[in-house]
Amino acid sequence: MAGMEPDVQDFLKRIVQTVSVTVLFLLLHMTFGVYLNWAFFEDKPSTGNIIYYCIFLLSLAALIYFYYRVWRGKV
């Protein structure tokens, strides 16, 4: 990337960071929610369901804040 302009390099860096963090977010929540069955209710909500959804909402808010921080500057 030595021959790239700094603006293009910064833009590509933002894209890579956004995609990487999004994939990590999705993989973690798919693993814990779907594979470990914490996202699905059986008859009534369990403690694991409540903890999972609280963590999901907090991490979703953190992800949106991360997007804001990465993309707030000049594009």
N, C-alpha and C positions, 0 to 999 in steps of 0.2 A: 504494500500500500504506500510505498514511498513516492510514487509518481502521482498520487491523487491530490486533488485540492482539499484543503482543510474542511471546507463546508460539506463536500461530498463524503469525506471520511467520517465526519461527525454525524451526518444523516444515516449512513450505513451502520454506524455504531449504535445509534438509537434503535434502528430496526432490529438488529441482532439482539440487543438487550430486551426489547419488548417481546420478541418471539420466544426467547429463552425463558424468561420469567413466566410467560403465559403457559408454555409447555410444562414447566415445573409445577405450576399451580394446578393445571389439569391432571397431570399424572398423580400428584399427591392426593387430590380429592377423589380421583377415580379409584385409586388403590384403597384408601380408607373407607370411602363411601360405598362403592359398588362391590369390590372384591371382599371386603371384610363385613359387608352387610350392615353398616352403620347408617346408611342413608334411607333404608327401608323400614317402615313401621310394621310390626307384627301385632295385631290386635290393638295395642296402645303404645304410645311413645315410651321408650326406655331411657335410662340415664345416658347410655351410649349415643342414642339418637340426639338428645338434647345437647350433649357436649359436642358432638360432631357438627351440628348446625350452628352452634355458637362460634366454634372455631372457623367454620366455613364463612360465616358472615364477617368475622373479624379479618380473615385473610383476604376476602374479596374487597373489603374497604382498604386494606393495605395495598392490594394490587392496583386499585383505582388511584390511590394516592401516588404510587410508584409511577403509573402512567402520566399523571399530572406533572410530577417532578421531572420526568425525562423529556416530555414534549412541551413544557411551558416556555422554553426559550425560542429564539429565532430558528426557523426551520430552513 
